[in-house]
Amino acid sequence: MKRTYLSLIAAGALTLSASAWSLDGVLVPENGILVSVGQDVDSVNDYASALSTIPAGVTNYVGIVDLDGLNSDADAGAGRNNIAELANAYPTSALVIGVSMNGVVDAVAGGQYNANIDTLLNTLAGYDRPVYLRWAYEVDGPWNGHSPSGIVTSFQYVHDRIIALGHEAKISLVWQVASYCPTPGGQLEQWWPGSEYVDWVGLSYFAPQDCNWDRVNEAAQFARSKGKPLFINESTPQRYQIADLTYSADPAKGTNRQSKTSQQLWDEWFAPYFQFMNDNSDIVKGFTYINADWDSQWRWAAPYNEGYWGDSRVQADALIKSNWQQEIAKAQYINHSDTLFETLGYGSTGGGDNGGGDNGGGDNGGTNPPKPCNEEFGYRYVSDSTIEVFHKDNGWSAQWNYICLDGLCLQGELKNGEYVRQFDAQLGTTYGIEFKVADGGAQYLTDKSVTFENKQCGTDGTPGGGDNGSGGIMAQVAITALAVAPIPVNVLLILATLIARIPKLRCFIKT
């Protein structure tokens, strides 16, 4: 379910050192930033008409309790949701779907809505296109009433259902935080389901200047620390009126509105917005711009019971529209094209850059859909009588470490960013594996049960005939994801492309 690729990045203007940067996720473009628009049907249609364009991605919402907005109109005062209508109107666009928990995330985690989850996943996969699923979007937003345990449990369940239903090549799971200035920092880890259950980290970008961009920068760094691509899932120039060219510093009622020129408005919100993407170009792979007249939607209209939002339609001002079109036409942005789905990695586990020519013949290099190949902790098949147990290094001080197989604990060796140890083993046998490491005055312990099977990356069925071996069986490759700090603007960024095309990996691990 994961895709890995590398690039070389300049670490300094004079001293040129390179680091391998890996992003782990499904439907992640190797190059470029997906441009998507939201977030209600009519606003998307108005944008497409006014700019004479087909959006590369379109955004809409559905509630998990009643699946309202999935197949028919649903409008809670924030514009019309109808995923079926949107999908049919834009059949060659990616879908970016937010799933509301309606305040019942713990009931969802408890299994009360499992049937609805299956219906939702099957319906979205049936549209046969890239789907970015923002499950329980803005997981930490206090207005949502989520609990960390409910988020973690439900994410893990949905991830596993995507795989069980065979949709892992079609649906990418996005974990989106609110990036809300009034909330304290340092709280994200408690909401994190685990790297193996998340494809993208998402954030909201509305008025980041209120806290000196601290919350959005924290979310970006969190994504970077997890080796995940970043999706700006909700963004709009909150408190600006593009049509009227005004701004209010009052987030509650929009009082004392100040007049702005078109250029001032662009310079104050849009220029920093795109600069944020440039500053985080190592991880930003998608954004959704909410292009709406918020004031015309009763939920957001006066007397502004849910805050003052304004009017974010880029077409409402000639200069804003022109600047917008010029910006997103730049080479780093992924707009609609005949090759959009391929660019996003859809259907490319067999044919295309990651398939028929490079990764084995057939749609998946085998008969079954791909699974994650970069578990943090698991095993690799070495031979019918040898197993290699591994755990990724998370930067521990590691005064000592042990890797265990059925109670036999031996010191692990740190190689290529992993602690590894090989053991004698019998194919088909179920073993308990453990990893233990000292980190300063603390210890990290984890264990799991695995069945030792001969599974190679790229093969889980009929092998293909691509460039990675006559049987489509890939060499076992360990790629170390080295987290790197954001590259300063004045530093040389791209030295070279390290690898033009990297095959999609399959899992060594049976869980």
ABEGO torsion letter per residue (X at the ends): XBBBBBBBBBABAABBBBBBBBBBEBGBBABEBBBBBOABAAAAAAAAAAAGBBBABBBBBBBAAAGBGAABBBBAGAEBBBAAAAAAABAABBBBBBBBAGGAAAAAAAGAAAAAAAAAAAAAAAAGBBBBBBBGBGAABAAAGBBAAAAAAAAAAAAAAAAAAGAAAABBBBBBBAGBAABBBGAAAAABAEAAABABBBBBBABAAAAGGAAAAAAAAAAAAAGBBBBBABBBBBGBBAAAGBBBABAAAGBGBBBBBAAAAAAAAAAAAAAAAAAAAAABABBBBBBBBAAABAAABOAGAAEBAEBABAAABAAAAAAAAAAAABAABBBBBAAAAAAAGBGAABBEAABAAAAEBEAAGEABBBBBABBABBBBBABAABBBBBBBBAGBAGABBBBBBGGBBBBBBBBGGBBBBBBBBBBGBBBBBBBBBBBEABBBBBBBBBBBBBBBBGBABBBBABAAEAAGBBBBBBBBBBBBBBBBAABBABABBABABBBBBBBABBX
